Amino acid sequence: MMKKLVGMMILSLVLTLAAGGNVFAADNEAENMEAALKLADTTNSKIYFLIEKAQEAGNVLQDNYLQDMETIEDEEEAAARTAKYNQDLDLLIALLDYTTRTLTYTTINAIEKLGVDAEVEWVEVQIADRTVMVDPVRVVGV
C-alpha cells in the first residue's frame, strides 16, 4: 500500500513538473516571438529609411542627368554622361543592396537564435529609372 502511495506521489510530481515546464516554455515562446517581432520591426524601419534615402538620391542623380542631357549636343559627351549616370546609379543601388542584405541576414540569425523562424520578404522598389528588389524581414513563426 505504501509503495502505491509513493508511486502515485512520484507520478503526480512528474506530471506536475511536466505540465509546469510546458507552461514555462509557452511563456518563453511568447516572449521570444515578441522579441523576434520587435527585432524585425526595427530592422525593417531601418531598411525602409535606407530605401527612402536611396530613392531621393536616385531622383537627384536622374534629374541632374536629364538636365545635362538637354544641354549636350556632342554624342561622345552624351555617351560619357550616360555612362557616368549609370555608374553612379549602379553604385547607389549596390550600396543599398549590400546594406539591406547585411541588416536582414544579421536580424534573421538573431531571430533564429530565439527559436523563431524568419525569412526574407522581397519587395520591388523604384530608384530613379530602375526597379530593384530589396529584402525586408518577415517573421514566420516558431
HUSULMO-V938365 format. One record per helix or strand of 3 or more residues. SS is the DSSP state (a for helix, b for strand). FROM is the first residue (numbers start at 0). TO is the last residue. If there is no record, write none. Layout:
# HUSULMO-V938365
ss->SS from->FROM to->TO
ss->SS from->FROM to->TO
This chain:
# HUSULMO-V938365
ss->a from->1 to->70
ss->a from->74 to->112
ss->b from->116 to->126
ss->b from->129 to->140
